[in-house]
Amino acid sequence: MNSQDHKKDYEAEEKRISETVSKITHRIVVFSGKGGVGKTTVSINLAYALQSKGFSTGILDADITGPNVAKMLNIEDDLIFLNGKIYPFEKYGAKIVSMASMLKNGQPLIWRGPMRSKIINQFLADVDWGKLDYLIADLPPGTGDEILTISQQMKPDYAVVVTTPQQVSVIDAERAINMAKKLEIPFIGVVENMSGFVCPHCSAVLNIFGEGGGKKLADDCGVPFLGAIPIDIDARILGDNGKPIVLEKPNCEVTNVFKLIVNLIEEHYQEELSETLKN
């Protein structure tokens, strides 16, 4: 293939991505400065908390080498390819795409950055997402190529940065906030996950990973603090069984925090709309 053909393919792909993005009202990316902070759990439950308010939602698993969305929603089938399009799964009413559906269990994906970015482009250009109110992208930890690709192509309007109260997590989350700022994502908010463990026997709260790190980080960086999600054993058990806690336990503390987070995100969008109408 010569350079002219490459250019035509690139332009065609860019056009398909633009068409996809134009049909999605809001595009949220979920960052984490480091792994193991519960980013995928936040992404999934955020999507279903939005859905519970009547919004149409999708989840793009952009963690190409460590895709966990499919496992946490108990999706085991292969993706459907038909007439040049990829059709997302629908689980509990949300549309889902994950690289895990293209890999055998335990198979490593040993790809360099350009290949990982290419598959993300394909998930945006060739997946039939249809019209959505919200698309949530679960990003890999850190500040690598995939995040740059998503920011350039998906054009997110909100970044949710997930941290735990632990200082080593807060340090890395600050890098994620600063990257989101450099990428000029309009809204950035901080979520503190694993905020405290409520003992199921005595109801005492144990701050296993420390306390208040997420709120202090948000204040120091001048971005909104969206909420602190406590540790709930059922969230882990339900996630292992492919069931989001916001759907299975609609009145528990974890679900209530996700509802609060969704309300705050909506408020930011409404404020932006009001400012646009004023101008």
C-alpha positions in Angstrom: 0.0 0.0 0.0 1.5 3.3 -1.0 1.4 6.6 0.9 -1.6 7.9 -1.0 -3.6 4.8 -0.1 -2.5 5.2 3.6 -3.7 8.8 3.5 -7.1 7.8 2.1 -7.5 5.0 4.7 -6.6 7.5 7.5 -9.0 10.1 6.2 -11.8 7.6 5.9 -11.2 6.3 9.5 -11.1 9.9 10.8 -14.5 10.5 9.1 -16.0 7.4 10.6 -14.8 8.4 14.1 -16.2 11.9 13.7 -19.6 10.4 12.7 -19.5 8.2 15.8 -18.6 11.0 18.2 -21.3 13.3 16.7 -24.0 10.8 17.9 -22.8 10.7 21.5 -23.9 13.6 23.6 -21.4 13.3 26.5 -18.1 11.4 26.5 -16.5 10.7 29.9 -13.0 9.2 30.4 -12.1 7.5 33.7 -8.5 8.0 34.6 -6.3 6.5 37.3 -2.8 7.4 38.0 -2.0 3.9 39.0 -3.5 0.4 38.8 -5.6 -1.3 41.5 -7.7 1.7 42.6 -11.0 0.4 41.2 -11.2 2.3 38.0 -13.2 -0.3 36.2 -15.6 -0.7 39.0 -16.1 3.1 39.0 -16.6 3.1 35.2 -19.2 0.3 35.2 -21.2 1.6 38.1 -21.1 5.2 36.8 -22.6 4.0 33.5 -25.4 2.1 35.2 -26.0 5.0 37.7 -26.5 7.2 34.7 -28.7 4.6 33.0 -30.9 4.5 36.2 -31.7 8.1 35.5 -33.0 7.3 32.1 -29.9 8.0 30.0 -28.7 5.7 27.3 -25.1 4.6 28.0 -22.2 2.7 26.6 -18.8 1.5 28.1 -15.7 1.4 26.0 -13.0 -0.7 27.6 -9.9 1.2 26.5 -7.5 -0.7 28.7 -6.4 -2.8 25.7 -3.7 -5.0 27.5 -5.7 -5.4 30.7 -9.4 -5.4 29.8 -11.6 -6.2 32.7 -15.0 -4.8 31.8 -16.2 -8.0 30.1 -15.3 -10.1 33.2 -17.1 -7.7 35.6 -20.2 -7.9 33.4 -19.9 -11.6 32.8 -19.6 -11.2 29.0 -18.0 -14.3 27.5 -19.2 -14.2 23.8 -17.1 -13.0 20.9 -17.7 -9.6 19.2 -19.9 -9.7 16.2 -18.4 -8.4 12.9 -20.9 -7.8 10.1 -20.6 -5.8 6.9 -17.5 -3.9 8.1 -19.1 -3.0 11.5 -18.5 -4.2 15.0 -21.7 -4.6 17.1 -21.3 -4.0 20.8 -22.8 -6.3 23.4 -25.8 -5.1 25.3 -25.7 -6.0 29.0 -28.4 -4.7 31.5 -29.3 -2.2 28.8 -25.8 -0.6 28.3 -23.7 -1.2 25.2 -20.2 -2.7 25.8 -17.1 -3.2 23.8 -13.9 -4.8 25.3 -10.7 -6.3 23.9 -11.3 -9.2 26.2 -14.0 -10.5 23.8 -11.3 -11.0 21.2 -8.8 -12.9 23.5 -8.7 -16.3 25.0 -8.6 -16.5 28.8 -5.2 -15.7 30.1 -3.8 -14.8 26.6 -1.4 -11.8 26.9 -1.6 -9.0 24.4 2.0 -8.0 23.7 1.5 -4.9 21.6 3.4 -1.7 21.3 1.6 1.7 21.7 0.7 2.3 18.0 -1.1 -1.1 17.8 -3.1 -0.4 21.0 -4.0 3.0 19.7 -5.1 1.5 16.4 -7.6 -0.8 18.1 -9.0 2.1 20.1 -9.5 4.0 16.8 -11.3 0.9 15.5 -13.6 0.8 18.6 -14.6 4.4 17.8 -14.7 4.2 14.0 -16.2 0.8 13.3 -18.3 0.0 16.4 -22.0 0.7 15.8 -22.6 2.6 19.1 -25.7 4.4 17.7 -27.0 7.4 19.5 -26.0 7.6 23.2 -26.4 10.1 26.0 -23.1 9.0 27.6 -20.1 6.9 26.6 -17.8 6.0 29.4 -14.2 5.0 28.5 -12.4 2.9 31.0 -8.8 4.0 30.4 -5.6 2.1 31.3 -3.6 3.4 34.3 -0.9 5.9 33.8 -0.5 8.5 31.1 0.4 6.5 28.0 -0.5 6.3 24.3 -4.0 5.0 24.7 -5.0 8.1 26.7 -3.6 10.4 24.1 -5.5 8.5 21.4 -8.8 8.6 23.3 -8.4 12.3 24.0 -7.7 13.2 20.4 -10.3 11.0 18.8 -13.2 10.6 21.4 -13.0 14.3 22.4 -14.0 13.7 26.0 -15.8 16.5 27.8 -15.3 15.1 31.3 -12.5 13.3 33.1 -13.2 11.3 36.3 -9.9 10.7 38.1 -10.0 7.8 40.5 -7.8 7.6 43.5 -7.7 5.8 46.9 -7.0 7.8 50.1 -3.4 6.3 50.2 -0.7 8.9 49.5 1.1 6.8 46.8 -2.2 6.7 44.9 -2.9 10.4 45.4 0.6 11.3 44.0 -0.1 9.4 40.8 -3.7 10.7 40.5 -2.3 14.3 40.6 -0.3 13.4 37.4 -3.6 12.1 35.8 -5.3 15.4 36.7 -2.5 17.5 35.2 -2.5 15.4 32.1 -6.3 15.9 31.7 -5.7 19.7 32.1 -3.0 19.6 29.4 -5.3 17.7 27.1 -7.8 20.5 27.7 -10.7 18.2 28.9 -13.3 20.8 29.9 -14.4 19.2 33.2 -12.3 17.2 35.7 -13.5 15.6 38.9 -11.9 13.4 41.6 -13.5 10.2 43.0 -12.0 8.6 46.1 -12.5 4.9 46.0 -12.0 2.4 48.9 -12.6 5.4 51.2 -13.4 3.3 54.3 -14.5 -0.1 55.3 -17.8 -0.4 57.2 -17.7 -3.5 59.4 -20.8 -5.6 58.6 -20.9 -6.8 62.2 -20.4 -3.7 64.3 -20.7 -0.9 61.7 -17.4 0.6 62.7 -15.6 2.4 59.9 -12.0 1.4 59.4 -9.9 3.7 57.2 -7.7 0.9 55.8 -6.1 3.1 53.1 -6.0 6.4 55.0 -8.5 9.2 55.0 -9.3 12.3 53.0 -6.6 12.0 50.3 -9.0 12.4 47.4 -10.7 15.5 48.8 -7.4 17.2 49.6 -6.1 16.3 46.1 -9.2 17.9 44.5 -8.8 21.0 46.6 -5.1 21.4 45.9 -5.6 21.0 42.1 -8.7 23.2 42.0 -11.1 20.6 40.6 -14.4 19.3 42.1 -14.4 16.4 44.5 -17.2 14.2 43.4 -17.5 11.7 46.2 -15.9 9.1 48.5 -16.9 5.5 47.8 -16.7 3.1 50.8 -15.4 -0.4 50.6 -18.3 -2.9 50.4 -17.7 -6.6 50.3 -20.8 -7.0 48.2 -19.3 -4.8 45.5 -16.4 -7.2 45.1 -18.6 -10.3 45.2 -21.1 -8.9 42.7 -18.3 -7.7 40.4 -16.8 -11.2 40.3 -20.2 -12.5 39.3 -20.8 -9.9 36.6 -23.4 -7.8 38.4 -23.0 -4.0 39.1 -23.7 -3.1 42.7 -25.8 -0.1 41.6 -28.2 -2.4 40.0 -28.2 -5.2 42.6 -28.3 -3.0 45.7 -30.0 0.2 44.7 -30.3 1.6 48.2 -26.9 0.8 49.7 -24.3 3.4 50.6 -22.1 2.7 47.6 -25.0 3.1 45.2 -26.0 6.3 46.9 -22.5 7.7 46.4 -22.6 6.9 42.7 -26.0 8.6 42.5 -24.4 11.7 44.1 -21.5 11.6 41.7 -23.9 11.4 38.7 -25.8 14.4 40.0 -22.7 16.5 40.3 -21.6 15.6 36.8 -25.0 16.5 35.5 -24.8 19.8 37.3 -21.5 20.7 35.6 -23.1 20.0 32.2 -26.1 22.1 33.1 -23.9 24.9 34.1 -22.0 24.7 30.8 -25.3 24.7 28.9 -26.6 27.8 30.9 -23.3 29.7 30.2 -23.6 28.8 26.4 -27.2 30.0 26.3 -26.2 33.3 28.1 -23.5 33.9 25.5 
